[in-house]
Each structure stands twice: as C-alpha cells, then as structure tokens.
Amino acid sequence: MNEFVQNPKAATPAKRQSRANGRLEKWGKRNSAGVVIASSMMFEKISYQHDGNSILDNVTLSIAPGKVTCLLGPSGSGKTTLLRIAAGLVEQSAGAVKIDDQVVSDGTTFVPPEDRGVGLVFQDYALFPHLTILENVEFGLTELNRGEVKEQAMRVLSRVGMAERADQYPHVLSGGEQQRVALARTLAPRPGILLMDEPFAGLDSRLRDKVREQSLELLRETRATAVIVTHDAEEALRVADHIALIRDGRLVQEGTGHDLFYKPKDLFVARFFSELNVISAYVRGGKAETVFGKIDAKNMVADAQGKVFVAIRQGDIVVRPHRKSTGGVLGQIASRRFIGTSELLEIHVADLETRLRVRVNADTLEPNVDLVNVSVKTANMMVFAGV
C-alpha cells in the first residue's frame, strides 16, 4: 500500500486523510529521546507561481542536518514562501522537496505538514491565548503519556528560562518571553527540522540580541536542523552556518557568511552585506584605475566604454586631517553627523561623481577640520561588471 498521498490538487480530502505510516515513520514521527535526531532537507528546482506571478524560480538548495541555515533576502524575495513549501503549508508549482532523501512533495506525492517531522515558529508566535504556558508547550506532545508530557514540557520550559511562568497565560508575557515559549513549544516534540519565519523581528534591538543568542544556544545544544528566514544580513551572519541569499525568487548566492561577505559574486550581494561607496573606473591593461589606486580586473568584462564599477566598504576608508606628508587623496568634508560613538561623513573628492560616505570614530577629527586626506585599503576594493 502506498503510504504517500497523491497530488493534493487531484486527491479528495478523504484520500488525503487516509494514509499508512510505513516509510513516513523514519522521519515523520517525532522522537522522545533527549536530543533531536536532526534531518536533512533538499529543495530541487522549486518554482512557485501565484496569480500568474512568479514567486520562486528554479531554486535548488540543500539543508545540512544539525546546521543553522538562513534564507536571507529583501521583502518579497520569496524566502517565506520557500519556508512554507518546506512546511507543507504551500505546494510548489514545480520541483521536489525531500527530507532525509525521501520525497515529501513533488508532482505526484504530498506528505501533509503534520507528518513531515518539522516544527514551525511563526513571526507572531501564534500561542493559544486560552491555554497556560505549560499547556501551550504540551499541545504537540501527542505520542507520550500524561506523565511524560508534563515532564517533557517542563524540561523544555526550563531550558528557555520559562519554567517559573508555566501556570501563567501568554497575554501577561513580554514579547521576548512569548518568543521563548513559542520556541519551547516547537522544540518539545523534537522535530527533525525547525523552521523559523523571522522569529526575532518583533523584538526591540536590545532584547532581540539577547533572545537570539538564547535561541541559538538552545539550537546548538539540541543539535537541531534549523532554517531561519530573515531580511537582516547582520542577523544571518551572527546565527547561520550557511546562508542562502534570495532575490526576486532566485537563489543568488549561497555559502558561509565569510564567503558571501568577502567573495560576493555581484554588486547586489556585496551591497546586501555592507554599506558601500560605488565608483566607476576604466580598465586599462587588466587594471581598474581609480583615484585611490589600481585594482586587478583581468577577468572582468567591462561595458562598451571599458567601464566597470568599484565598490569600497566604509570600513576600508581611512580619513586623517589634511597634512601634505600624510598621503592619500585630498578631500573636503561636505557634511558630518554625530551618531553616538561614530560620525557619518560625506566627503567631496575631485574626479568622483558622488560624495564618499565614511563612518569614523567620533574622536577621529576635531570639529573645525574641513580638509582631509582619504586613503583606501586597495586590497579590499571589489570590482564588478555592473550595478
């Protein structure tokens, strides 16, 4: 007997409810051991259309077991849709989803969300307001007896620091506390894969850092596979073992945070991870010539005029009060704005189309300084074919 449900578009509700467990038991049944049995996930050529619009286009991505993967991208890029496809809340238009090398969704097979062995943490936490904290966490523990259910729920609440609030209701908790309860509820059944949709977005910046670190520590401790959706590049760099950057429904680049930061494949990727100054340059003799020096551009395809674009991170620009002996390029400060421990400068440099934007320590320049010497770490400058 085939334990998988056929394409839900063609199946009746009765058919979708009647299925044998068989092969699903390996990863669809949540375990009750002390640690999570981490699963792998594979997206193979996933596409999704809605109302004639392409939301995802041929996305292939492998999620390693026991690792934290971030789906990163601007709003509307398709990352949340991909997460919902992984959970089984949305069915892709083309392609396949696999968990531990077994198909859970393709053109003919569809495993419902409850049988995929995945847990989902929503951005709004989705706690049941009429249930206590303990009852919320107990909700998904259907395969244990009553004594084991409470013991397991309290164990997980203790790990997120919420055991003392077990008898209270969600409405009396802060946003950070609700987030921890939502995480506990999702981890309690020990899913093979944890899916998190911008779980820290609703918290203020200081609380976000604290809750994020606590959540990450718990994920590491349980050795869970986690897929986290975020639009925040810094957050992805902080938490992810692997980052997949998505733009307009396409996978632009994937790799470690170090790879994407230091080896961006195009200007979009570079801009997503850094505040950049982008200047145009001409290639001569395999070198891009800029006012700050020459940079290797041997393998770069320039436009018809021989022009390329050079990106400079703000942190790679050094500014000193003007002295003839200092070196660098002469610049004039056009504006400066104090932002706490730093100052944001706009500097006019001859032969540049736009002003340089530079962030310096607040005590770098005296208030009356007007002329400066600007130098750049040329080894860190990046060359791209276009914007």
N, C-alpha and C positions, 0 to 999 in steps of 0.2 A: 504493500500500500504506500502510495506516495505521501510522505509527511509534509510536503510543501504545498502551499496554496497557489493555484494558478493565478495569472494576471488578474488583479482585483477589478480591472475595468470590465473583464468578461465574467468574473465569478459572482455568484449570488451571495448575499450576506450569510445564508445558511452554510454554503460551502466554505466560506472564509472562516467560520467558527468551528467547523468540523475538520480537524486535522490530527494526525497521530504525532506523538512526540519524537519517536525514532531518533534521527540524526540531530534533531534540534537539542537533545538533552546535553550534548557536549558543551555547548556554549550558551544555549537559551535558558538553561536552568541556573539560577544564581546560587552560588555556593555559600556554605555557612561556616567555612573554615576561618582561621584567624587572619589570613591575608587574602587579598584579592588575587584571583587567577587571571592575570592580565591577558587580554585578547589583542589580536592584530585586526586591522581593517584595511580594506582596499577599495578605492574608487577607480573604476575602469571606464574611461571615456564617457563620463557623466555629462549629459546635456539635459536642459530643462527649459521648456517654453511655457509662457503663461499669457493668455490673451494675444497670441501672435508675437509676443516679445521674447527674445532670447535672454534668459536669466543666467544660465550656465552653458558653457560651450566646450565640450570635449575635455573635461577635467579628469586627469589621471593623477592619483595621489596615494601613496602608501603610508599608513599609520603604524608605527612600530609598537610592539607590546611593551608596556611598562614605561613608556615615554610620554612627555607632555608635548603635544603638537598644537601650535597656534594657527588658526585660519585668520589671516590678517588682511585688511583692505579697507578702503573708504566705504562710507554708507552707500548701500545699493549695489555693491560689487558682486553679491551672490553668496557670500560666505555663510549667512544664516540659513539660506535655502539649502546649501550643501549639508549643513548640520542637521536640518530637518529631514533631509533624504536619508542621512545615516541613521536617524532615529526611527524611520519608518512612518513619520507623520506626513511626508510628501513623497509621491512616487515620481522618479525621474522619467523624462521623455525617452531617453536612450541611455545605454550603458548598463553597468552592473555594479552592485555593492556586494562585497564579500566580508565575512567575519571569520577569522581563522581558516581562510581559504575555502570557505563554504559560501555559496551564493545565498544571499538573503533577499535580493531584489534584482530582477532583470526583466526582460520582455515577457517571460512566462512564469516566473517564480516570485512570490511575495510573502515574506515572513512578517507577521504583524509586530508592532512595537514591543508588546509585552513578552514576546518570545525571542527577542534578539539579545537579551542579556546586556542591555545598555541602560544607563541611568542618565537622566536629563535634568540639568539645573537651569531654570529659566531666569531671565533678567529680572523679573518681578517676584521671584522666589516661589510664587504660587502655593503658599502654605494654606492649609484649611483653617479658616478663622474660627470654626466651631469646635475644633479639636485642640487639646493641650499640646504643648511641645512634644511630650513623650508620645502621645497618640499620633501626632504627625509623623514621627520617626518610625513608629511601629507599623504604620499603614501598609508599607510594601513588604513586610516580613510574613508572607502568607504560607511559607513552607516550613515554619517552625512551630513547636507547641507553645502554649501561652507563656510558660515559664521562660523558655528560651527567647521568645520575642522580647519580653521586657528586659532580660539580661543583655541581649544584643543591642537594643535601643539605648539603654543606659550607658553601655560601654562606649558607643559611638558618640553620644552626647558628652560624655566625659572627655573624650579626645578633642572635641571642639570647644571645651570650656563652658558647656551649657547644661551640665547635669543638675546644678542647683536651681535651674529655671524650669525643670521638667514639668511641673504642675501648672505653669502659667500658660497664657494664651498668646498667640502671635501679636495681637494688637498692642501689648504692653512692651514689646521688644523694640530696640533701635534697629535701624537698617542693617548695621553690621551684625547684630545678633540674629536677625532673621536670615541673613545670608548664611551664617554658620549652621543654623538649624536646617536650612534647605540643603546644604552640603551634607550634613549628617543623615538626613532622610534619604538622600540619593545613594550615599555610601553604605548605609546599613545593610541592604540586600547583597552587597559586594558584587556589583555588576562588573563584567569583564571590561567594559569601556564606559568612561564617564564623559558625557557631552555637556559643555557649559556655554551658554549663549550670553556673552558679555556680562558675566556674573558680578563684576565689581563696578559696573558703570554707574549705578545709582548711589554710590557712596561718595562722601566728600573726600578730598585728596589725602588728608592725613589718615583717615580711617581706612581708605582704600589700600594704602600701603600695608597697614597692619593686618587687615583681613586677608589680603592677597598672600602675604608671607605665611600666615597661619594655614591658609588653604593649601598652599604649595607644600608646606611641611607635611601636612596630612597626606597629600597625594604621594609624596616621596615615601612616607612611612608605610602606606598601604600598598605601594608599588602598583598603583592603578594606571591603566592606559587612560589618558585624558586628551580630549580635543576641545580647545577653548577658542571661541570666536571673540575677536577684539578689533577695534579700529585704531588702537593706541600702539604705536610702534615701540615705545619705551616699555610698555607692559609686556609685549611679546618678547622683547629682549630679556626682560627680567625673569620670565617664567618658563620659556619654551626651550625644549631640547631641539626642536625642529620647527621652522616657520614656513608656512606656505602663503605667499603674497598673491592675492587675487585682485584683478582689475577688470571691470566690465564682463564678469562671468568667465574670465580666462585665468588660468594659473600662469602668472608672470615669471616667478622665480621661487624656488624652494631651497632650503638648506639650513645650516646653523645660523644663529644671529650674527656670528663673526663673518660668515660668508656673505650674507646679504648686506651687511654694513660696509665691509671693505672691498667686496667684489661685486658691486651691483652691475647687472647686465645692461641696464639702460638708465636714463635720467629719471624716469618715474620711480624706480626702485631707490635710487640714491636720494631723491627728494623726500621719499617717504620716511627715511631713517635719519635725515639730517636737515638742518637749516642751511641752505646753500646760497652762495653767490654764483651765478652762471654768467660767464662772459664768452663772447665769440672770439675765435682765433683762426689764423690761416696756417695751413700745413705746408711746410717747405722742407724738403729733404728728410721727410719722415718725422719731423718735429712740429708740434703745435706751438706757435710763437705767441707769447703773451707779454704784457708789460712787466710781469713778475719773473719771467724766465721762460725757458723752453721745456716742453714735456714730450715724452715719447708718444708718437701717434702713427707708428709704422703700419699697423693693421687696421687703421681707422679709415672708413670710407667717407670722404668729405663730400660736400654738395658741389654743384657745378662751379661755384666760385672758389672752391678749395677751402671752404669754411667748415669748422667744427665748433663744438661747444665745450668749454672747460668749466668744470664745477669745483668750487672751493668751499670746504666746510668752514663755518665761522671759527671753530676752534683751531684751525690751521693758519689763521691770520694773526700776525704779531704786530702790535701798534706801540710805538715809542714816541715821546716828544721829539720834535724835529731837531736834529743835530746833523751837521754836514758829515761828521765822522761815523754816524750811526749805521748808514747803509739803508738799502730799501728804496721804495718809491715814494716820492713826495705826495702827501695827501692833505686835504683841508677838511676839518670836521664841519659838516653841514648841520647836524643835529646830534644831541645826546640825551638819553633818557635814563634816569636812575630807576633801577628795578630791584632794589634790595642790595644783595651782595655783589651785583653786577651792574654794568652800564651798557646800554644798547646804543651803538654809534652808527651814524650814517656818514660816510666819508667820500668826498669827491676826489677822484684820481683822474688825472689827464689821460685821454685816449680810451677811457671806459665809457660805454653808453649809459650805464646806470651807476648809482652810488653803491659803494660797498656797505653791506650791513655787517657789523662786527660786534661781538659780545666780549667785554673785557672785565676784569676785576674792578670793583668800584674805586679802588685806590690807585689805579694804574696811571691816571692822568690828572693833573691839577685842574681846577675849574677854569682857569684862564687860558689853557692850552688850545691853540687854534690849528697850528700846523703840526703834522705828524709824519713819521716815517713808517711806511707799511711794507712788511715783508711777508712772504708766504712760504710754507713748507712745500716746496715743489714736488717732493716725492709723494705727497698725499693728494695732489691735484688729479682729477679724473677727467678723461676725455670721452665725449660721446658724439655720435653722428648727428643727433638732432634732439629737439626738445620734446 
